[in-house]
């Protein structure tokens, strides 16, 4: 009996050790793939990276390996993502406030949050196709404006949910205290919630911006592509993801190299934004009441 | 919502006096509150409205082709020749299914294991390191995943996995290597698996954290090992949530465009093996947007492809969200 007991004890501990091992192994695989992606992009991207890449627009014959850079795509992407983020801000801040102050955890609050999550899940190619139907209906051509509108739609759910998650953690006592002093709900939203929401808003802006700048499929339909830097909202504009995509498809090795370099530039921007949001929200969180 | 009904009638407390008196503070403030509430309500209805607008506009634009051809010809037809008026979506639909299935199947074991490890075993330090890693992985743009797939995964499939499969698995038809380039369903599946992993892991992690510690302690106290506790106590509690998280991951994989487009090969044939090149629906839409207006019904056909994607994704999304929300809001008897 004692012998059997001992054997049983050993086997389940063996299983325990084995499971722990493969769990750690999986974690290493997941973390390792991030390392691998970054490493590949850096190794492949640096050879073709030069000052010309980030300061010049494509010159004649650029797509056959001649001189120039992708300043048009870098600036185009910055315009698109900033415009989209700004537009999405205008709508997401009121929605997050309304969710917090007026809806709270009510049934309607649940429905609105669910609809935001569903919107979040709609892929950018469908947004792109929708943008295309919208442009036909409005008689718009591929332009910076159309790209900004579609990116704003894509960023809206992300930004709203990011703000909502932060503001949900606000202590209910704060709200009660303000209401007890006779504030209206709007005053609570304006004077109390806004301040508590500040870290949430910064995180949301950077999160939305990061998503917007990396999005390719929607911009393909709505913003088009051009070698010029856009001078008005109605002009088409280039973007970094599409610059990467088009150059990868080139038969010329030099152009492909530049595609990798463009991918490196895009990755650096996105990672800087992502790390920046982490740092900023940690800093700003110090000034909120928990 | 009950609080607003109890609000005091401010006008009775402070009345504006004199002919030139400004509207009294309280009344003014209350009116402002009402106006803001109404404006914000309209804005808040926007997300719900947006889902309907996107769906309806795609239905309207794809109606010409849906009414011109029987659904059977569209969804089971295998020939795609828009210039001859043949719109068979079957190869594209099958390809979409395969790519998504391979991606989710590859992502499932590591995602479950990592989320169990993070929620049950890991030290606080490991967790604080893992979170930003997952966030960064989620922040990398699809096109960069595409570059990674093209430079690393396609050669890996070509040089390592395909010879391995030819050596050991050639008798199984879905592992048969019919074309030796590396571009294909498996490469796309691997890229997709890494892309959807951060989402799946974070959802699963949250669901694991809802299981109260008392349950774990009870199991550990009667002598179970930690893995036994997880297998017999924790996992049965969260099983629906795990499946929902995987369905959510599948809905993300279904619509992924650029990264898949770069590595999948884009050959419009019904695939028979995971090493075959294929042509999923999002790639079809993205590759042909340019000449969509030149051939009759072409734009309608591509937008109906987007509609099909949207509907499948909406169903997957809503079902999984409902299950996940339910699990997260579950009240535990204490």
Interface residues (C-beta under 8 A of the other chain):
Chain A: X12 X13 X15 X16 X19 X20 X22 X23 X24 X26 X27 X29 X30 X31 X33 X34 X36 X37 X40 X41 X44 X91 X94 X95 X97 X98 X99 X102 X103 X106 X110 X111 X112 X114 X115 X116 X117 X118 X119 X121 X122 X123 X124 X125 X126 X127 X128 X129 X130 X132 X133 X134 X136 X137 X153 X156 X157 X160 X179 X184 X185 X186 X187 X189 X210 X211 X213 X214 X215 X216 X217 X220 X221 X241 X244 X245 X248 X259 X260 X263 X266 X267 X270 X271 X273 X274 X275 X278
Chain B: X1 X3 X4 X29 X30 X32 X33 X36 X37 X39 X40 X41 X43 X44 X46 X47 X48 X50 X51 X54 X57 X58 X60 X61 X109 X110 X113 X114 X116 X117 X118 X121 X126 X130 X132 X133 X134 X135 X136 X137 X139 X140 X141 X142 X143 X144 X145 X146 X147 X148 X150 X151 X152 X194 X197 X201 X225 X226 X227 X228 X248 X251 X252 X254 X255 X256 X257 X258 X262 X282 X285 X286 X289 X302 X303 X306 X309 X310 X313 X314 X317 X318 X321 X322 X325
